[in-house]
Amino acid sequence: MRILVSGISGGLGQALAARATTHPNWELVGLARRPQGFEIEMDVTWSERRILQALSGIGPIDALVCLHGADIVSAPMRQAPFLERLQVLYEVDVAGTVKLLRATLPLMKPGAPIVVMGWDQATLGVSGEAGELYALAKGALTSYAKSFAAGHLNQVTVYIVAPGWVMTRWGQSLSPQRRARIASRTRSGHWQTADEVAQVVETLLSLPPTVVTGQVIYVNRGDVMPS
């Protein structure tokens, strides 16, 4: 099973790569802006033509996992103007995913699973600039992914994984006090681990094709339970 993974150098990407080692028939093909090994160099903010060129020659793929995402809550982007942060989120999380899905569709085997990353609170209304920004980006991405699933029912299977607070590099950069405050605002009182999210992605990649397509999979320890 050849799985194309964007953002493989991040926390979620590394967690998925670790889980892939338990599957002898899995081959992860990583995409990274700054490849450090066998990854393919690619930036989702590139033009559609350049992305197609980067992917040329890789051959058929059995699955696509989109783990790339912009960081607008760490310095220096944290202090940037609202619309500048929105533009970065749009170019990476929204337009970048759209370009990647469109570029890889011809390479997909019938029923191939596609996983994109949403946000568990994207449609719930979250106060503050960061909440507004992520709601704009992840809400748009979720709607697009559902439409993409509807338009390609017989070609691919689309899952929107919507995690809550995940302990990635950004979370690890916070002070213990701030991490504790964030955890205290969740129902479970805990952050999620990158491995927990990766385990869900691992499971989705093994499901029968087209059975559960265009659906949002909430991965948040019950913190958000939309009706």
Secondary structure, 3 states (H helix, E strand, C coil): CEEEEECCCCHHHHHHHHHHCCCCCCEEEEEECCCCCCCEECCCCCCHHHHHHHHCCCCCECEEEECCCCCCCCCCHHHCCHHHHHHHHHHHHHHHHHHHHHHHHHHECCCEEEEEECCCCCCCCCCCHHHHHHHHHHHHHHHHHHHHHHHCCCCEEEEEEEECCEECHHHHHCCHHHHHHHHHCCCCCCCEEHHHHHHHHHHHCCCCCCCCCCEEEEECCCCCCCC
